[in-house]
Amino acid sequence: MKITFLGAAKTVTGSQHLIEVNGLRLLLDCGLFQGKRKVAFELNRKSPCDGNLDAIILSHAHIDHSGSIPCRVKNGFEGDIICTSATRDLCAVMLMDSAYLQTREVDYVNRAREKEGKKLFEPLYTKEDVVTSMEHFIGMSYNHKRQIFPGVELTFVDAGHMLGSAHVVLDIQDNETNKDIRLVFSGDIGRPGIPIIRDPQPIVDGADVLIIESTYGNRSHPPYPESEKELKRIINETIERGGTLLIPAFAVGRTQQIVYTLHKLFESGEIPAMPIYVDSPLATRATDIFRLHPETYDAEIRDFMLQDKENNPFGFETMKYTASVEDSKKLSGSDEPAIVISASGMMEGGRILHHLKSRISDPKNTILVTGWQSPYTLGRRIVEGNKTVKIFGEPYDVRAKVEVITGFSGHADREGLLAWTGAMQKKPQQTFVVHGEEESANALAEALRSEVGFKSVHIPDPHQSFTI
């Protein structure tokens, strides 16, 4: 068996890991690179996107794990894309949104290239390619082992990271070595105790080969209840200043977490009645899908739904989902104190840029960052304290108060990663640490060796291959 790490190697985005065994080519995740616009654009152009695969096995729907699927289909992939049912439903809207962004990005680049007489780019894929891709999706339930090829059995285990997220367990009979190999791909491991979805489920039986994420391999999160208290403080302080709270948030997962938390704070009277807006078409569509999958909810949100008069954790009387571009423009130009949740989470595109442009230079407003910010993004520059930033190419002074809460993260922190690996009764013979910046990956690899007792731990380079 051969493993090649095509993405998310010594970086956080572009998750793609190729497994070659028994004449098969199986791709674990099929993600796009995200981050600084120009860098991500070039990386995705250079990333492998051929259709020479037998199957794609998808851990979850985030674009850095799923966003290259239509490109593979466009280039001839005809196999199955296997994931959970909730992941399939989310991909239907997230990949369509990604296709729109691909087309818009290419149009922007081509305007400059046309003036310079250069060859024009084509988008990586279009909405038509997404429609074709969705014909290949097959949904599977958690904890139901299924043979996907002779000698290859697949099981999805709840990863607790986002709606539909899964650990991938492959039980393989390797014909070349005549050995049985259990390969576990962690996907993104969630945090115990965060709302809406269930806690990550450990792989107690263990593995022979482990591929594990390391996003927060060198950091710890504050307890989740502390983050709710911090959110309440930030809201009330912003209201006292007569300002607006801007929350750049990933449209899928983080937005729903924050909306649910605001609902609880509103119902308990800990924040006053005030206009709250979700200004993201993708977040609105994704929230509808969350409502369709209560089977993934944890006990807390189920109890809350029983007590809520509308039985709707993602909506209440002061909450509005903006429906049109006109509504969004009106909101970005409003002086009314409010809470505005908008995408993108790293502030590299989307409607959040219009809200920042209107409010970033007013000290009565607050910008609340609740997620990891990739290097070189606008979000990272704001978090790092840059006094001036560019929005739509124009400089703006950062006078709004900037707050950061890390407790809403859907990723396990260092302690969570070590607890998840420590639950394995059979320790892996080979472990590969991926999906983390080098500092995080190095820290987790050392902890796995010294604290958990894993013997052979590697941090692969991009496109590096290993024979098992």
N, C-alpha and C positions, 0 to 999 in steps of 0.2 A: 504494500500500500504506500502511495506517495501523497504527500500533502504539500500544496503550494499556496503561499499566502499572497494573494493578489491585491489585497487592500486591508485597511485597518491594521497595518504593521508599523509599529512605532509612530502611530497617529491614531486619531479617534474615529475618523470617518472612512467611508468607502469599503465597508465590510464585505469581503469576498474571499472564501477559502475553498480551494479546489481539492477534492478527494478523488484520486485515481486508484481503482481497485477492481480486479476481476474483469478488466476491459471496459469498465464503466467510468464515466466522468460525472461526478456529483458535485454541485456547487452549493456550499453552505452560505446563504445570504448572497445578495446581488445588489450592493449598495452603491450610491453615488458619493463622490467626494463633496464635502460642503465646507464652507468657510469663506475667506476673502474671494470676492467675485472672480477676479482675473485668474488667481491661482487655481480655484476650483474648476473654472472653465477649461483651463489647459490640462489639468489632471484628468478630467473626465474625457477629454478628447484622446488622451494617450492610454487610458485604461482599456484592458482587454474587453471586447464586446462582441466576440464571435458567438455563433449559435451552436458550436460543437460541444454540446452537453447532453447528457441523458436525462438529468432532472435537476431542478433547483429546489432546495429545501430552505424554507424561509423561517427565521426565528421570530420576526415581528415586522410591523408595517412601517416603522420610521424610514425616511427616505435614504438615510445613510446605510440602510440594510436592504432596502427594496428598490431603490430608485433607478437602477440600471436594467431592471427586468425588461421594459419595453425595447430597450436597445438590443438586448440579446434576441428577443423575438423578431425584431425588425431584420436582424442579420441571420435568421434561419433557424432559431431554436424552435423545436416542435414537441418537446417533452412536457412532463407534468411540473407544475409549480405547486409544491405541497406545503401547507401551512394550516393553522387553525382557522375555523370559520370566521371568527371575529377579525383576524388578520386579513382574510380575503376581502371582507366587507370594507375595512379601512383602506386597503390598497385601491379599491375601486374609486375612491374619491381622492386619495393622496397622490396616486400616479397621474390622474387626470390633471390635478393642480400642478404637478411637476412638469407635465407636458406643456401646459400653458406657459410656465416660467421658462422652459427650454426655448420655446418659440420666441418669447418676448426678448430673452437674453440675446439670441442670435440676431434678431432684428436690430437690436441696439448696436451690437458689434459690427454688423454688416453696413450700417449707415456710414461708419467711419471708413471701413474697408472699401466701400464703393467710391468714396471721394478720392481715395488713394490709388484706385485702379487695381486693387488686389482681388484675388479670388474670394468669392463669398462663401461663408460657412452654411451648412445645413444644420438644423436642430438635431440633437442626438436622437430624438424621437418626437412623434406628434400624438395628438389625441387619438387618431386612427390606430396607431400602434398600440396604444393603451387598450383600446377596445379589443383588438386581436389578442393581446396578452391575457385579458381576463378570461378568455375561453380556455386557457391552460390551467387555471387555478383549481386545486382540489383541497377541500377542507377536511381536517381530521380533528377528532376530539382529543382532549388530554388523556394520558394514561391508558391508551388503547394501542397495543403493539400491532403493527401491520407490516407484512412483507411487501416491499416496493420493487424489489428485483430478486431473482433467485440468490439466496445467500446474504441478503441485506434486509434487515428489519428495522423499522423506524418507530420510535415512541416520542411523543411530545409531552413534556412535563411543565407545569405552570411556573413561569419565571418571575411573575409578580412585578414586572417592569412597566407594562402598559397593557391596555386591553388586548387580549389575544396573544401576548408574548409567551414564548416557550423556550425551554432548554431542549436541545436536539440530542436524542440518544440513538445511536446507530449500532446495532449488533451485527457484525460482519464476519462471514466465513471467508477468510482470505485464501483463495485457491493456490496462490503462488507459494505461500509459506505453510499452508495447511494448518493455520491457527485461527482460533476465534478471537476477534478483537472487538472490544466495546469502546467506541469513540463517543465522547460527550463534548458537545459544543454548548457552552453556557448561554450563548446569545448575550443580551444585556440582563444582568441580575438585578432584581428589584430590591426594595428596602422593606423589611418587616415594619408593619405598623402604619404605613402610609394609607390614605383613604382610597375608597372606591374598589380597588382590586385586591385579590387575595395575596397573602405573603408568598415569597418565592419558596418553591418546594425543593428540598435538597435531594441529591442523587445518592441515597444512602448506600446502595450497592457499590458505588464507586465506578471506576473506569480504568481501562488500559491506557487510553490516550485522552488527554483533556486539552481543549482549546478554551481559554478563559479570558474574559474581558478584564480591563484594569483601569477604567476611566478615573475612578477615585482610589487607586491603589496606594496612594500616599497621604490620603486625607480622611478626616472624620467629619460626619455631619452632626449638627446639634440635634437633640431629640425633637421629633416632629411636633409635639405639643408646644415646645418653645417657639417654633416657627409660626404657629398660629397666633401666639401671643405677640410676636414681633409684627406680624401683619396687622393685627388690631391696633398696636401702637402707631405704626406708620400711617394707617388710615386716619386715625383720630388726630394725629399731629398735622397731617396735610389739610384736613378739614378746618382745623383751628386757624391755619394760615390763609384759608380761603382758596386753596389750590386744587389742582387736579392730580390724581395719582395715575401715572402711566405705568402699565405692567406689560412689557414686551414678553410674550409667552409663546412657546411652541403650541401650534394649533391642536395637536393631538396629545392628550395626556395631561400636560401641564395646565392648559386652559381649563379643562374639566375639574382638575384638582382645586384650582383657585376658586372657580365658581362655586363648587360644593362647600369650600371653606367659608366663602363670603355668605353663602346661604345660612350656614350654621351660626356665624357671628351676627347676622341680621336677625334670625329667629330668636337668639338668646338676648338681644338688645345690647350687645357689646359694641356695635357700630350703629350710627343713626341711619334712618332711611335717607338714601341719596341715590341719584341716578348711577347705575352701573351698566356699562356697555361692553359687549363682546363684539369687536369690530374686525371680523375675519371670516370671509365666506367659508374657508376650509374648516375653521373651528366650528362654525355653525353646522356644517354637514357632518363633521366628525361627532359632534355632540348628539346628533340624531342617531348615529350608529351606536354610541354608548347606551342610549336608551333601549336599543334593540337587544342588548346582550346582558340582561340582569343575572344570567347564570354565572357570570364571571365576578360578580360583586362580592365584597367581604361582608361579614355580619354587621359591621357598624352602619354601612350605608343602607342595608336592608332594613335595619331597625329604624333608621332615620326616615326612610320612605313610608314605613307604616305609621309614623307619627305626623308626617307632613300632610297638611290638608289637601295639597294638590298631587301628592305622591310623585313629585318631580324634584329630584335632587339638583337638577341643572337649570332650574328656573324659579323665580319668585317675583313678587309684585314690582320691585324696583329694577329688575334685571331686563335688559333689552338686547336682542341680537340684531345688529344693523343689517338691513336687507339689500341695500343698493349703494352704488358709488356716490350718489347724491346725498344719502344719509351720512355716509362716512365723511364727505367733504364738509357737510354742515356741522358734524361733531368736531372735526379738527379745527374749525374756525370758531367754536363756541368758547365763551369765557365762563360758562357755568361750572362750578366745582363738581367733579364727578370722578368715578373710577373708570378707566378705559383699559381694557385688556385687548391686545392686538398683536398680530404676527408681523414680521418674523421674530422668533425668540432671540436671535443674535443681531437683530436690527440691520441686516444686510439687504433687506427688501421688504415689500409689502406695505400695508397701510400704516404700520407703526411709524414709518419715516415721516409721513405727513403730520402725525401727532407730535413727534419730536421737534420737527421744524417749527411748529406753532408754540411749543411750550418749554423747550429745553433751556431757554435763556431767561426764564422767569423764576426767581428764587422761591416763590410761594408754591411751586409745583414740585412733585417728587417723581423720580424714575426708579422703579423697583425692579431689580434684576433677580430672577428666581431660578436661573439655569446656567449651566456651564457655557462659557463664551469662548469660541475658537480663536486662536491667535490671529491677529491682523483684521479682525472684524470690528465694525463700529461698536458693537457691544463690549468687546474686550477693551477698546480704547476708552470708553466711558467708565468702565469698572476700574481701569488703571489710573483714573484721575486726570486724563487729559483736559486741559482748560478750554481748548477749542477743538471742535471736530467738524468734519465736512459732511453735509447732508445734501444730496443731489448736486454735489460738486461745489456747494457754497459753504463758507466757514460760519459756524455758530458758536458763540460762547456758551460754555456749560455752567449755568448759574442755578439750575434746578438742583435740589438735593438728590444725591444718588445713594440708594440703599441696596444692600445685597442680602438675600436670605438663601442659604444653601440647603435648608432643611426640607424644601419641597422636591428635591432631586428624586427622580425615579430610579437612580442607580445606587446599588449598595456601596457603602464606603469601605475603607480598609478593614474595619472590624467585621462588616457584613460579608465581605469576600472571603476572609479567613474563616469565619464561622461556616459558610457554605462549603468551602473545600474541606474544612476539618470534619464535617459530618460524613465524609466518604470513608466507608470501612475498608475498601480496597483502594490503596493509593495508586495513582497513575504511574506507569513506567516512564511515560513521556508527557510533559506538560508544555504547552505553548501559550505565552502571555501576549495578548493582542488588544486592540481597541483601547489604547491609552497613549498619552504622550510619554516620551522616553523616561522622564523622571518618575512618573507614576508606574510604568511598566517595570522599571528596574526595582523600585521599592517593593512592589508586590512579589516579583520573582524572588527577591532575597527573603522576604517573609515566608513565602511558601517553602523555601529550603530550610530556613532556620526554625520556624515556628510550627509548621504543619508537617514537616518531615518528607516533603517531596524530593526525590533524588535527582531527577534529570529535568531541569526547567530551562526553557529556551525563550528568547525574545527574538522572533524572526525579523529579518530585514524584508522590505518590500520585494515580492516576487521570489523570495527564497523558498527552496523545496527541501523536504525531508523525507527519507524513506524509512518506513516503520517496519 
